Amino acid sequence: MEYADIISGIGVTFILAAFFLSTFKLIRQDAKIYFILNIIGGAMACYGSILIHSIPFTILEGIWAIVALLGLFKLNLSKH
């Protein structure tokens, strides 16, 4: 297994963990941990996609991480 596969695999695991936990109501979709899992997962998967030169997945995962980051900022702003 190559470095890019490991990085991407860990990233996708974080994203799927957030999805699983949310689907089964173990965390809320407006919880910080939900956004953090998606930010880290999306960023790692994006980096892995860059390493293998997959432009469509780089765009997908990059936007995924950015949207999650914006969601976290929105959550923090709404709590103040």
PyRosetta script that sets phi, psi and omega in degrees:
from pyrosetta import init, pose_from_sequence

init()
pose = pose_from_sequence("MEYADIISGIGVTFILAAFFLSTFKLIRQDAKIYFILNIIGGAMACYGSILIHSIPFTILEGIWAIVALLGLFKLNLSKH")
pose.set_psi(1, 135.0)
pose.set_omega(1, -177.4)
pose.set_phi(2, -89.8)
pose.set_psi(2, 163.0)
pose.set_omega(2, -179.4)
pose.set_phi(3, -54.2)
pose.set_psi(3, -46.2)
pose.set_omega(3, -179.0)
pose.set_phi(4, -60.9)
pose.set_psi(4, -37.8)
pose.set_omega(4, 178.7)
pose.set_phi(5, -65.8)
pose.set_psi(5, -40.0)
pose.set_omega(5, -179.4)
pose.set_phi(6, -66.3)
pose.set_psi(6, -48.2)
pose.set_omega(6, -180.0)
pose.set_phi(7, -60.7)
pose.set_psi(7, -49.2)
pose.set_omega(7, 180.0)
pose.set_phi(8, -62.6)
pose.set_psi(8, -41.6)
pose.set_omega(8, -179.9)
pose.set_phi(9, -62.3)
pose.set_psi(9, -41.5)
pose.set_omega(9, 177.4)
pose.set_phi(10, -65.6)
pose.set_psi(10, -43.5)
pose.set_omega(10, 178.7)
pose.set_phi(11, -59.6)
pose.set_psi(11, -47.6)
pose.set_omega(11, 179.7)
pose.set_phi(12, -64.0)
pose.set_psi(12, -34.9)
pose.set_omega(12, 177.1)
pose.set_phi(13, -61.9)
pose.set_psi(13, -41.4)
pose.set_omega(13, 177.0)
pose.set_phi(14, -62.1)
pose.set_psi(14, -45.0)
pose.set_omega(14, 179.8)
pose.set_phi(15, -63.0)
pose.set_psi(15, -46.1)
pose.set_omega(15, 180.0)
pose.set_phi(16, -66.7)
pose.set_psi(16, -33.7)
pose.set_omega(16, 176.7)
pose.set_phi(17, -63.0)
pose.set_psi(17, -44.5)
pose.set_omega(17, 177.8)
pose.set_phi(18, -60.8)
pose.set_psi(18, -43.7)
pose.set_omega(18, 179.8)
pose.set_phi(19, -63.7)
pose.set_psi(19, -47.1)
pose.set_omega(19, -179.9)
pose.set_phi(20, -61.1)
pose.set_psi(20, -50.7)
pose.set_omega(20, -177.7)
pose.set_phi(21, -61.9)
pose.set_psi(21, -38.1)
pose.set_omega(21, 178.1)
pose.set_phi(22, -70.0)
pose.set_psi(22, -44.5)
pose.set_omega(22, -178.6)
pose.set_phi(23, -59.9)
pose.set_psi(23, -39.8)
pose.set_omega(23, -178.3)
pose.set_phi(24, -95.7)
pose.set_psi(24, 18.7)
pose.set_omega(24, 173.0)
pose.set_phi(25, 58.6)
pose.set_psi(25, 31.6)
pose.set_omega(25, 176.2)
pose.set_phi(26, -88.3)
pose.set_psi(26, -24.0)
pose.set_omega(26, 169.5)
pose.set_phi(27, -139.2)
pose.set_psi(27, 157.7)
pose.set_omega(27, 178.4)
pose.set_phi(28, -91.2)
pose.set_psi(28, 153.4)
pose.set_omega(28, 178.9)
pose.set_phi(29, -71.9)
pose.set_psi(29, -10.4)
pose.set_omega(29, 175.6)
pose.set_phi(30, -108.2)
pose.set_psi(30, 21.1)
pose.set_omega(30, 176.8)
pose.set_phi(31, -89.4)
pose.set_psi(31, 146.4)
pose.set_omega(31, 179.6)
pose.set_phi(32, -56.9)
pose.set_psi(32, -41.3)
pose.set_omega(32, -177.8)
pose.set_phi(33, -61.1)
pose.set_psi(33, -34.2)
pose.set_omega(33, 178.1)
pose.set_phi(34, -61.5)
pose.set_psi(34, -48.1)
pose.set_omega(34, 179.9)
pose.set_phi(35, -67.9)
pose.set_psi(35, -40.3)
pose.set_omega(35, -179.2)
pose.set_phi(36, -63.2)
pose.set_psi(36, -43.8)
pose.set_omega(36, 177.1)
pose.set_phi(37, -59.6)
pose.set_psi(37, -41.2)
pose.set_omega(37, -179.8)
pose.set_phi(38, -71.2)
pose.set_psi(38, -37.5)
pose.set_omega(38, 177.9)
pose.set_phi(39, -64.1)
pose.set_psi(39, -51.9)
pose.set_omega(39, -179.0)
pose.set_phi(40, -63.5)
pose.set_psi(40, -46.7)
pose.set_omega(40, -179.3)
pose.set_phi(41, -62.2)
pose.set_psi(41, -46.5)
pose.set_omega(41, 179.4)
pose.set_phi(42, -63.6)
pose.set_psi(42, -41.6)
pose.set_omega(42, -179.9)
pose.set_phi(43, -65.2)
pose.set_psi(43, -43.1)
pose.set_omega(43, 179.8)
pose.set_phi(44, -67.1)
pose.set_psi(44, -42.2)
pose.set_omega(44, 178.5)
pose.set_phi(45, -66.3)
pose.set_psi(45, -35.9)
pose.set_omega(45, 176.6)
pose.set_phi(46, -63.2)
pose.set_psi(46, -45.9)
pose.set_omega(46, 178.9)
pose.set_phi(47, -61.3)
pose.set_psi(47, -43.8)
pose.set_omega(47, 177.1)
pose.set_phi(48, -60.8)
pose.set_psi(48, -38.0)
pose.set_omega(48, 178.2)
pose.set_phi(49, -67.4)
pose.set_psi(49, -36.3)
pose.set_omega(49, 175.9)
pose.set_phi(50, -62.8)
pose.set_psi(50, -42.5)
pose.set_omega(50, -178.4)
pose.set_phi(51, -62.5)
pose.set_psi(51, -31.2)
pose.set_omega(51, 179.9)
pose.set_phi(52, -99.7)
pose.set_psi(52, 7.0)
pose.set_omega(52, 176.4)
pose.set_phi(53, 61.0)
pose.set_psi(53, 41.3)
pose.set_omega(53, 177.8)
pose.set_phi(54, -102.4)
pose.set_psi(54, 93.8)
pose.set_omega(54, -175.3)
pose.set_phi(55, -61.0)
pose.set_psi(55, -44.9)
pose.set_omega(55, -179.8)
pose.set_phi(56, -59.2)
pose.set_psi(56, -41.7)
pose.set_omega(56, -179.9)
pose.set_phi(57, -75.6)
pose.set_psi(57, -28.9)
pose.set_omega(57, 174.1)
pose.set_phi(58, -62.5)
pose.set_psi(58, -45.0)
pose.set_omega(58, 178.3)
pose.set_phi(59, -63.9)
pose.set_psi(59, -48.2)
pose.set_omega(59, -179.1)
pose.set_phi(60, -57.7)
pose.set_psi(60, -52.9)
pose.set_omega(60, -175.7)
pose.set_phi(61, -71.2)
pose.set_psi(61, -34.5)
pose.set_omega(61, 176.4)
pose.set_phi(62, -63.4)
pose.set_psi(62, -45.7)
pose.set_omega(62, 177.8)
pose.set_phi(63, -65.6)
pose.set_psi(63, -38.8)
pose.set_omega(63, 177.7)
pose.set_phi(64, -55.5)
pose.set_psi(64, -48.7)
pose.set_omega(64, -178.8)
pose.set_phi(65, -66.3)
pose.set_psi(65, -40.5)
pose.set_omega(65, 179.9)
pose.set_phi(66, -64.9)
pose.set_psi(66, -44.8)
pose.set_omega(66, 179.3)
pose.set_phi(67, -63.0)
pose.set_psi(67, -41.2)
pose.set_omega(67, 177.5)
pose.set_phi(68, -63.8)
pose.set_psi(68, -39.5)
pose.set_omega(68, 177.9)
pose.set_phi(69, -64.2)
pose.set_psi(69, -43.4)
pose.set_omega(69, 176.7)
pose.set_phi(70, -62.4)
pose.set_psi(70, -39.4)
pose.set_omega(70, 176.9)
pose.set_phi(71, -61.8)
pose.set_psi(71, -39.7)
pose.set_omega(71, 177.6)
pose.set_phi(72, -66.3)
pose.set_psi(72, -41.8)
pose.set_omega(72, 177.0)
pose.set_phi(73, -62.2)
pose.set_psi(73, -44.3)
pose.set_omega(73, 178.9)
pose.set_phi(74, -60.7)
pose.set_psi(74, -42.6)
pose.set_omega(74, 178.7)
pose.set_phi(75, -61.0)
pose.set_psi(75, -45.7)
pose.set_omega(75, -179.9)
pose.set_phi(76, -65.1)
pose.set_psi(76, -38.1)
pose.set_omega(76, 178.7)
pose.set_phi(77, -67.4)
pose.set_psi(77, -37.3)
pose.set_omega(77, -177.7)
pose.set_phi(78, -73.3)
pose.set_psi(78, -18.9)
pose.set_omega(78, -179.7)
pose.set_phi(79, -89.4)
pose.set_psi(79, -4.9)
pose.set_omega(79, -179.0)
pose.set_phi(80, -103.1)
pose.dump_pdb("model.pdb")
